[in-house]
Amino acid sequence: MPPKFISKCDHKSICLSSSTHATVAGFRRQGPRQRLAAIKADNRSFPRENKLFLEEDDRVFPAPLLLPGDDLSGDPEDPQSFQEWLGGEHRNPVTAKQNTVYIVPSPQIDPNVDFMRTWTTPKCPGDEHSTKPPSTKDVQDYLTAFYHGLPVKMMPPSTLRFIPWEEPTKRPRKKTGPQYLGLQSGDECVRIRSRTLPEGAYGGQVNLDDLLDTAVSILPKDAYALLILVDFDLYEDDEDEFVCGRAYGGSRVAVVSSARYNPILDNMQDVERLHAWPASHCNKYMSACASAEPTAKRQKRSQVNSRGSQNSTSELNGPVRDAVSVYRSLPEVDSSPSLLSALWLGRVCRTASHELGHCFGVAHCVYYACSMQGTASISEDARQPPYLCPVDLAKILCATSTSASERYRALLAFCERPGNSGTHFFAPLATWIRSRLAQIKDST
């Protein structure tokens, strides 16, 4: 949980290494030689320009944060190199016949299950109800840039529709056990589990696994992957409080919910807006989080790792420093509904690109702070970057057959759109991209 005592911060000093908690957690990051080898593959090479974008540089691609409670501080997965990705038995290659990414809008709601409309509104009080939820079209456009080189199409809003599973006169029973909805697609209707919750952020939730099974059944013949983007809360198991999304990578389908990314829930979910990416690399914040460990663990850490990890931003010219500088110059995010709306959109875009990454066969990243890192909480989600590290960028460039510069310019154009520029997610990302492009230009 992030420390509560940081209410204001100038982010003047940033840290590009993992926090001191990494030693306590037993995390051993791959060394420079291993990271360099992870970008290479037998009988596969990139044009020189792309190779420049894949070069390692801490000022561009810092180490994972490794704060207490983060996914990598628990049971990290094995690293997946570019070579291992190429030879992955569960990876589906992009072909001329299957190369389209489809986005499915949230299912329509039949009047006979109209009670579901209340499930998209948080129950907690707040003054941010005027915040505009993410547009499916905007998410589609972001993914078009993120997976530049492949067509990203939206399926009609009428593709999926919730209807009663039982007779319309039978209302759902007010209990916490499983209840059933019908999800109609064309002439087919499947049973979807749901549950109502007397406590919690939302009044009801829909089962994620059932939606993923539905996604498999509606996958078009020319689809490489399909994402269902929903605006209600999700759960998988009875023990789950909620889940934001999941992918069946081998089946090329994913489901993502925007519900938990609503900024109105940030206080309840311990989301640190002040130190969202790129300010998550703030040295003061990282040190405070690591120092929140029990005393015994702090002593162990100081004995094992006495090296300082603090770096002044003035010593770290590069994309991350530039992104933090822009972040510092922005007004408080809760000063405007439009800023909150853009923040909500950015959060959903990041998770949607992450889950689709699994459909491309990309595993969770353990090499760098990266969009493909796994997350253990909503608060960790906010701290992670939207960009791909060199290892995962190599995989996506190979899959999409595009150039790194074209991909970055497409993302930059999206970030600079009216409504996105000058906002807390997209302005730092735009600055990071511009700085990276300038680096590459200077090196040629």
C-alpha positions as CSV (number, residue, x, y, z in Angstrom):
1,M,0.0,0.0,0.0
2,P,1.5,3.4,-0.9
3,P,2.4,5.7,2.0
4,K,-0.3,8.1,3.0
5,F,2.0,10.9,4.2
6,I,3.1,12.1,0.8
7,S,0.5,14.8,0.0
8,K,2.7,17.0,-2.1
9,C,5.8,16.3,-4.1
10,D,8.0,18.1,-6.6
11,H,9.5,14.9,-8.1
12,K,12.8,16.6,-8.4
13,S,14.9,13.5,-7.8
14,I,14.1,10.3,-9.8
15,C,15.3,6.7,-9.5
16,L,15.9,4.6,-12.5
17,S,16.9,1.4,-10.7
18,S,14.6,-0.9,-8.7
19,S,13.7,0.2,-5.1
20,T,15.7,-1.2,-2.2
21,H,12.8,-3.5,-1.6
22,A,14.0,-5.7,-4.5
23,T,16.8,-7.1,-2.3
24,V,14.3,-7.9,0.5
25,A,11.9,-9.6,-2.0
26,G,14.8,-11.6,-3.5
27,F,14.3,-10.3,-7.0
28,R,17.3,-10.8,-9.2
29,R,17.0,-8.8,-12.4
30,Q,18.6,-10.1,-15.6
31,G,22.1,-8.5,-16.1
32,P,23.0,-6.2,-19.0
33,R,24.5,-9.0,-21.1
34,Q,21.4,-11.2,-20.5
35,R,19.1,-8.3,-21.4
36,L,21.1,-7.6,-24.6
37,A,20.9,-11.3,-25.5
38,A,17.2,-11.3,-24.9
39,I,16.6,-9.0,-27.8
40,K,18.5,-11.2,-30.3
41,A,17.2,-14.3,-32.1
42,D,18.7,-16.9,-34.5
43,N,18.1,-16.2,-38.2
44,R,16.0,-13.1,-37.4
45,S,17.3,-9.5,-37.7
46,F,15.9,-6.0,-37.9
47,P,16.7,-3.1,-40.2
48,R,19.3,-0.8,-38.8
49,E,16.8,1.9,-37.8
50,N,14.8,-0.6,-35.8
51,K,17.9,-1.9,-34.1
52,L,18.6,1.6,-32.8
53,F,15.2,1.7,-31.1
54,L,16.0,-1.6,-29.4
55,E,19.2,-0.5,-27.8
56,E,19.2,-0.5,-24.0
57,D,19.5,2.8,-22.1
58,D,18.4,3.2,-18.5
59,R,17.4,6.8,-19.2
60,V,14.8,5.4,-21.6
61,F,14.0,2.0,-20.1
62,P,14.4,1.9,-16.3
63,A,14.3,-1.2,-14.1
64,P,11.0,-2.4,-12.6
65,L,10.1,-0.4,-9.6
66,L,9.7,-3.4,-7.3
67,L,7.7,-1.7,-4.5
68,P,6.3,-3.8,-1.6
69,G,3.2,-5.7,-2.8
70,D,4.1,-5.4,-6.5
71,D,3.7,-8.4,-8.7
72,L,7.4,-9.0,-9.2
73,S,8.0,-8.9,-5.4
74,G,5.9,-12.0,-5.1
75,D,6.5,-14.9,-7.4
76,P,7.8,-13.5,-10.7
77,E,7.5,-15.4,-13.9
78,D,10.5,-16.7,-15.9
79,P,11.8,-14.1,-18.4
80,Q,10.7,-14.5,-22.1
81,S,13.4,-13.6,-24.6
82,F,12.7,-12.7,-28.2
83,Q,14.1,-16.1,-29.2
84,E,11.8,-17.9,-26.8
85,W,8.8,-15.8,-28.1
86,L,9.6,-16.8,-31.7
87,G,9.7,-20.5,-30.8
88,G,6.7,-20.4,-28.4
89,E,4.4,-23.3,-29.1
90,H,1.3,-21.4,-28.1
91,R,2.1,-18.3,-30.2
92,N,-0.1,-17.7,-33.2
93,P,1.7,-16.1,-36.1
94,V,0.1,-13.2,-37.9
95,T,-0.9,-14.3,-41.4
96,A,-2.4,-12.6,-44.5
97,K,-5.7,-14.3,-43.8
98,Q,-5.7,-13.6,-40.0
99,N,-4.3,-10.2,-39.3
100,T,-7.1,-8.1,-38.0
101,V,-7.6,-7.0,-34.3
102,Y,-11.3,-6.6,-33.5
103,I,-12.7,-4.5,-30.7
104,V,-16.2,-5.3,-29.4
105,P,-18.1,-2.6,-27.5
106,S,-19.8,-3.3,-24.2
107,P,-22.9,-5.5,-24.8
108,Q,-26.2,-3.7,-25.2
109,I,-28.8,-4.1,-22.4
110,D,-32.3,-5.4,-23.1
111,P,-35.1,-3.5,-21.3
112,N,-35.9,-6.7,-19.4
113,V,-32.5,-6.6,-17.7
114,D,-32.5,-2.9,-17.3
115,F,-31.3,-3.3,-13.7
116,M,-27.8,-3.9,-15.2
117,R,-27.5,-0.2,-16.0
118,T,-27.0,0.6,-12.4
119,W,-24.0,-1.8,-12.3
120,T,-21.9,0.7,-14.4
121,T,-22.2,3.5,-11.8
122,P,-20.0,3.3,-8.6
123,K,-21.9,3.3,-5.3
124,C,-19.4,5.4,-3.5
125,P,-20.2,9.1,-3.2
126,G,-18.0,11.7,-4.9
127,D,-18.0,14.8,-7.0
128,E,-16.5,13.2,-10.1
129,H,-19.6,11.8,-11.7
130,S,-19.2,14.3,-14.5
131,T,-16.1,12.5,-15.6
132,K,-16.6,11.1,-19.1
133,P,-16.1,7.3,-19.4
134,P,-13.6,6.1,-22.1
135,S,-14.9,6.0,-25.7
136,T,-14.6,2.6,-27.4
137,K,-13.6,4.5,-30.5
138,D,-10.8,6.2,-28.7
139,V,-9.5,2.9,-27.3
140,Q,-9.7,1.5,-30.8
141,D,-7.6,4.4,-32.2
142,Y,-5.0,4.0,-29.5
143,L,-4.7,0.3,-30.2
144,T,-4.4,1.1,-33.9
145,A,-1.3,3.1,-33.1
146,F,0.1,0.7,-30.5
147,Y,-0.2,-2.2,-32.9
148,H,0.7,-0.1,-35.9
149,G,0.8,-2.1,-39.1
150,L,-2.3,-4.2,-38.4
151,P,-5.9,-3.2,-39.0
152,V,-7.9,-2.6,-35.8
153,K,-11.6,-2.7,-36.5
154,M,-14.7,-2.2,-34.3
155,M,-17.5,-4.7,-34.4
156,P,-21.1,-3.3,-34.4
157,P,-22.5,-2.2,-31.1
158,S,-25.3,-4.8,-31.7
159,T,-22.8,-7.7,-31.7
160,L,-23.6,-8.6,-28.1
161,R,-26.7,-8.0,-26.1
162,F,-27.7,-9.0,-22.5
163,I,-31.1,-10.5,-22.2
164,P,-32.9,-12.5,-19.5
165,W,-31.8,-16.0,-19.1
166,E,-35.1,-16.8,-17.4
167,E,-38.6,-15.4,-18.2
168,P,-38.6,-11.6,-18.2
169,T,-41.1,-11.6,-15.3
170,K,-38.5,-13.3,-13.0
171,R,-36.3,-10.7,-11.5
172,P,-32.8,-11.7,-10.2
173,R,-32.9,-12.8,-6.6
174,K,-31.3,-10.5,-4.2
175,K,-28.5,-12.7,-2.9
176,T,-24.8,-13.0,-3.3
177,G,-24.8,-16.4,-5.0
178,P,-24.6,-17.0,-8.8
179,Q,-27.3,-15.5,-11.0
180,Y,-27.6,-15.9,-14.7
181,L,-28.0,-13.6,-17.7
182,G,-28.3,-14.4,-21.3
183,L,-25.8,-13.0,-23.7
184,Q,-27.1,-12.9,-27.3
185,S,-25.0,-12.9,-30.4
186,G,-26.9,-13.2,-33.6
187,D,-29.2,-16.3,-33.2
188,E,-27.2,-17.7,-30.4
189,C,-27.6,-17.1,-26.7
190,V,-25.2,-18.3,-23.9
191,R,-25.6,-18.3,-20.2
192,I,-23.5,-15.8,-18.3
193,R,-22.9,-16.0,-14.5
194,S,-23.4,-12.8,-12.5
195,R,-23.8,-11.8,-8.9
196,T,-25.2,-8.9,-7.0
197,L,-23.2,-7.4,-4.1
198,P,-24.7,-5.6,-1.1
199,E,-21.1,-4.3,-0.3
200,G,-18.5,-3.1,-2.7
201,A,-17.9,-0.5,-5.4
202,Y,-20.6,-1.7,-7.8
203,G,-24.0,-3.3,-7.3
204,G,-23.3,-6.2,-9.6
205,Q,-20.6,-8.0,-11.5
206,V,-20.4,-10.3,-14.5
207,N,-18.2,-13.4,-14.8
208,L,-15.1,-12.9,-16.8
209,D,-14.5,-16.5,-17.8
210,D,-18.0,-16.7,-19.4
211,L,-17.3,-13.6,-21.4
212,L,-14.0,-15.0,-22.6
213,D,-15.7,-18.1,-23.8
214,T,-18.2,-15.9,-25.7
215,A,-15.3,-14.0,-27.2
216,V,-13.9,-17.3,-28.6
217,S,-17.3,-18.2,-30.1
218,I,-17.6,-14.9,-32.0
219,L,-14.0,-14.7,-33.3
220,P,-14.2,-13.7,-37.0
221,K,-12.4,-15.9,-39.5
222,D,-10.0,-13.0,-40.5
223,A,-9.3,-12.1,-36.8
224,Y,-5.9,-12.3,-35.4
225,A,-7.3,-11.3,-32.0
226,L,-10.5,-10.0,-30.4
227,L,-11.0,-7.7,-27.4
228,I,-14.4,-7.2,-25.6
229,L,-14.3,-3.9,-23.8
230,V,-17.0,-3.7,-21.1
231,D,-18.1,-0.9,-18.8
232,F,-19.3,-3.0,-15.9
233,D,-17.4,-4.8,-13.1
234,L,-16.0,-8.3,-13.5
235,Y,-15.1,-11.3,-11.3
236,E,-13.7,-14.8,-11.9
237,D,-14.0,-16.9,-8.8
238,D,-16.3,-16.6,-5.8
239,E,-13.4,-15.5,-3.7
240,D,-12.5,-12.6,-6.1
241,E,-13.4,-9.1,-5.1
242,F,-13.0,-8.0,-8.8
243,V,-10.8,-8.4,-11.8
244,C,-10.1,-5.8,-14.5
245,G,-9.3,-8.1,-17.5
246,R,-7.8,-11.2,-18.8
247,A,-6.6,-12.8,-22.0
248,Y,-6.8,-16.4,-23.4
249,G,-3.6,-15.8,-25.3
250,G,-3.6,-19.0,-27.2
251,S,-7.2,-18.5,-28.2
252,R,-6.5,-14.9,-29.2
253,V,-9.2,-13.3,-27.1
254,A,-9.3,-10.8,-24.2
255,V,-11.8,-9.0,-22.1
256,V,-11.1,-5.7,-20.3
257,S,-13.4,-3.7,-18.0
258,S,-13.1,0.0,-17.6
259,A,-15.1,0.0,-14.3
260,R,-12.3,-0.1,-11.8
261,Y,-10.3,2.5,-13.6
262,N,-12.9,5.2,-12.8
263,P,-11.0,8.0,-11.0
264,I,-13.8,8.3,-8.5
265,L,-12.6,5.0,-7.0
266,D,-9.0,6.0,-6.5
267,N,-9.2,6.8,-2.8
268,M,-11.0,3.6,-2.0
269,Q,-8.5,1.6,-4.0
270,D,-5.4,3.4,-2.7
271,V,-4.4,4.6,-6.2
272,E,-1.6,7.2,-5.9
273,R,-2.5,9.8,-8.6
274,L,0.3,12.1,-7.4
275,H,2.8,9.3,-8.3
276,A,1.3,7.7,-11.3
277,W,3.7,7.0,-14.2
278,P,6.1,8.7,-14.9
279,A,6.2,10.2,-11.4
280,S,6.3,6.7,-10.0
281,H,10.0,6.9,-10.5
282,C,10.2,9.7,-8.0
283,N,13.0,8.8,-5.5
284,K,11.1,10.3,-2.5
285,Y,8.1,8.2,-3.3
286,M,10.0,5.0,-3.9
287,S,12.0,5.4,-0.7
288,A,8.9,6.1,1.3
289,C,7.2,3.0,-0.1
290,A,10.2,0.8,0.6
291,S,10.5,2.2,4.1
292,A,7.0,1.3,4.9
293,E,8.2,-2.3,5.4
294,P,8.5,-3.9,8.9
295,T,11.6,-2.8,10.8
296,A,13.3,-6.2,10.6
297,K,13.0,-6.1,6.8
298,R,14.4,-2.6,6.7
299,Q,17.4,-3.7,8.7
300,K,18.0,-6.6,6.4
301,R,17.8,-4.4,3.4
302,S,20.3,-1.9,4.7
303,Q,22.8,-4.6,5.5
304,V,22.6,-6.2,2.1
305,N,22.3,-3.1,-0.1
306,S,23.8,0.1,1.2
307,R,24.2,1.7,-2.2
308,G,22.1,4.8,-2.8
309,S,19.6,4.7,-5.7
310,Q,18.9,8.5,-5.8
311,N,19.6,10.4,-9.0
312,S,18.9,14.0,-9.7
313,T,16.9,14.7,-12.8
314,S,19.6,17.1,-13.9
315,E,22.0,14.1,-14.1
316,L,19.6,12.0,-16.1
317,N,19.0,13.6,-19.5
318,G,16.6,11.4,-21.4
319,P,13.0,10.4,-22.1
320,V,12.1,9.5,-18.5
321,R,13.4,12.7,-17.0
322,D,11.7,14.7,-19.8
323,A,8.4,12.9,-19.1
324,V,8.7,13.6,-15.4
325,S,9.4,17.3,-16.0
326,V,6.3,17.6,-18.1
327,Y,4.2,15.7,-15.5
328,R,5.5,18.2,-12.8
329,S,4.2,21.1,-14.9
330,L,0.6,19.9,-15.2
331,P,-2.2,21.2,-13.1
332,E,-3.7,18.9,-10.4
333,V,-5.6,16.1,-12.2
334,D,-8.8,16.6,-10.1
335,S,-9.0,20.3,-11.1
336,S,-10.9,19.4,-14.3
337,P,-13.4,16.7,-15.4
338,S,-11.6,16.7,-18.8
339,L,-8.3,15.8,-17.1
340,L,-9.9,13.0,-15.2
341,S,-11.7,11.7,-18.3
342,A,-8.3,11.6,-20.1
343,L,-6.7,9.8,-17.2
344,W,-9.5,7.2,-17.2
345,L,-9.0,6.7,-21.0
346,G,-5.3,6.3,-20.6
347,R,-5.6,3.7,-17.9
348,V,-8.0,1.6,-20.1
349,C,-5.8,2.0,-23.1
350,R,-2.8,0.7,-21.2
351,T,-4.6,-2.4,-19.9
352,A,-6.2,-3.1,-23.3
353,S,-2.8,-3.0,-25.0
354,H,-1.4,-5.2,-22.3
355,E,-4.1,-7.9,-22.6
356,L,-3.9,-7.9,-26.4
357,G,-0.1,-8.3,-26.0
358,H,-0.8,-11.7,-24.5
359,C,-2.8,-12.6,-27.6
360,F,0.4,-11.9,-29.5
361,G,2.1,-14.4,-27.3
362,V,4.0,-11.9,-25.1
363,A,4.4,-13.0,-21.6
364,H,4.7,-10.8,-18.5
365,C,7.9,-8.8,-18.6
366,V,10.6,-9.0,-15.9
367,Y,13.4,-7.2,-17.7
368,Y,12.3,-3.5,-17.4
369,A,9.5,-1.2,-16.2
370,C,7.3,-2.1,-19.2
371,S,3.7,-2.1,-20.3
372,M,3.8,-5.9,-20.3
373,Q,4.7,-6.2,-16.6
374,G,2.2,-8.1,-14.5
375,T,0.3,-6.2,-11.8
376,A,-0.9,-7.2,-8.4
377,S,-3.3,-4.3,-7.8
378,I,-5.0,-1.3,-9.3
379,S,-2.5,1.0,-7.6
380,E,0.4,-0.9,-9.3
381,D,-1.3,-0.5,-12.6
382,A,-1.1,3.3,-12.3
383,R,2.6,3.2,-11.6
384,Q,3.6,1.2,-14.7
385,P,4.6,2.8,-18.0
386,P,2.5,2.6,-21.3
387,Y,5.6,1.9,-23.5
388,L,7.1,-1.4,-24.5
389,C,10.7,-2.3,-23.3
390,P,13.2,-3.3,-26.0
391,V,12.6,-7.0,-25.6
392,D,8.8,-6.8,-26.0
393,L,9.1,-4.1,-28.7
394,A,11.2,-6.5,-30.7
395,K,8.4,-9.1,-30.5
396,I,5.6,-6.6,-31.5
397,L,7.7,-5.1,-34.4
398,C,8.2,-8.7,-35.7
399,A,4.5,-9.5,-35.4
400,T,3.2,-6.4,-37.0
401,S,6.0,-6.0,-39.6
402,T,6.2,-2.2,-39.0
403,S,9.0,0.1,-38.2
404,A,9.6,1.5,-34.7
405,S,9.7,5.1,-35.9
406,E,6.3,4.8,-37.7
407,R,4.8,3.1,-34.6
408,Y,6.1,5.8,-32.3
409,R,4.8,8.6,-34.6
410,A,1.4,7.0,-34.7
411,L,1.3,6.9,-30.9
412,L,2.5,10.5,-30.7
413,A,-0.2,11.6,-33.1
414,F,-2.8,10.1,-30.8
415,C,-1.3,11.6,-27.7
416,E,-1.3,15.1,-29.3
417,R,-5.0,15.0,-30.2
418,P,-7.2,17.7,-28.8
419,G,-8.5,16.4,-25.4
420,N,-5.3,14.2,-24.9
421,S,-2.5,16.8,-25.1
422,G,-1.8,18.4,-21.8
423,T,-3.2,15.5,-19.8
424,H,-1.5,13.4,-17.2
425,F,-1.3,10.1,-19.1
426,F,-0.8,11.3,-22.7
427,A,1.3,14.4,-22.3
428,P,4.2,12.5,-20.5
429,L,3.9,9.7,-23.0
430,A,4.1,12.2,-25.9
431,T,7.2,13.8,-24.3
432,W,8.8,10.4,-23.8
433,I,8.2,9.5,-27.5
434,R,9.5,12.9,-28.8
435,S,12.6,12.6,-26.6
436,R,13.2,9.0,-27.8
437,L,12.8,10.0,-31.4
438,A,15.3,12.8,-30.9
439,Q,17.8,10.5,-29.3
440,I,17.6,8.2,-32.3
441,K,18.0,11.1,-34.7
442,D,21.1,12.3,-33.0
443,S,22.7,8.9,-33.1
444,T,22.3,8.5,-36.9
